Amino acid sequence: MSDHAPILTLSDLPLASLPFDVLVALRGEDSEIVAGPLDEATGGTLRAAVESRELRGKAFESLWLPIIASGWQARRLLVIG
């Protein structure tokens, strides 16, 4: 058994309560992650990035967004295509 922390953690807790610096979301070309808590957490920046086609969900695409909503533990969102 190793004393190292896990590299990846999965949880069913509410996103806002997750005790991490960064949240990572996957977005495929056909996915609909633009609505809901992640968009609200970024103050609508996630939806704006999708609507402007800055974020298309293509393979290897990435976008860092600040989480600005109060009550969230994480301060950044990384969206990966």
N, C-alpha and C positions, 0 to 999 in steps of 0.2 A: 504494500500500500504506500502511496506517495503522499508527501506532505504538501504538495502543490495544490493551489486552488484550481477548480475546474475551468477549462477554457470557454465552455459554452454552458449556459444555464437556461433551462426551460421552466416556465412558470405559468400558472393560470390566475395569478394575482392581477388586479386592475393595473393597466399600463402606468398610470400616474404614480402608483405606489412602489414600483420596482426600484430597488436601491442601487442603481447603476449610473455611471456618468454618461453613458451613451446607450441609446436604443438602436437596434438595427432592424429595418423592415425590408422585405424583398418585394419587388414590384416587377411583374412580368408585363409584357406588352398588352395583355388582355385583362389585367387585374384592376381592381377597383378600390385600392387603399386610400383614395383621395378624400373620402368622406369619413366622418367620425372623429374619434379621439386624437388621432395623430395630426389631422389637419387642424383641429381646434388647438392642440398643444403648440403648433407652429404659427398660430395666429393667422391661418389661411394661406401661409406660404407654400405648403405642400400642394394644395389644390392649384394655386397660381402657377407653380412650376410645371404641373401636368398640363394645365390648359394652355400655357405658352409653348408647350413642347420642349421645354428645357429638360424635362424628365420624361423619357419615352418608355422606359422599361427595357431597353435593349441590353443584351448581354454585356457585362463588364462596365456598364454605366454606373456612376455613383453620384450622389448629391448629399452634401452635409447641410443640415438646417438647424438653426437654434430652436430650442424649446423655450418659449417665452411665457407660457401659461403658468399662473401661480398654482401651487400645490403639486407640481411634478418634481420628482427627485432627479430624474435625468435632465441634463442641460443641453444635450445635442441628440439629433436624430440622423442616422446614416441610412439613406435609402439606396439599395443596390438593385440593379436590373439583372 
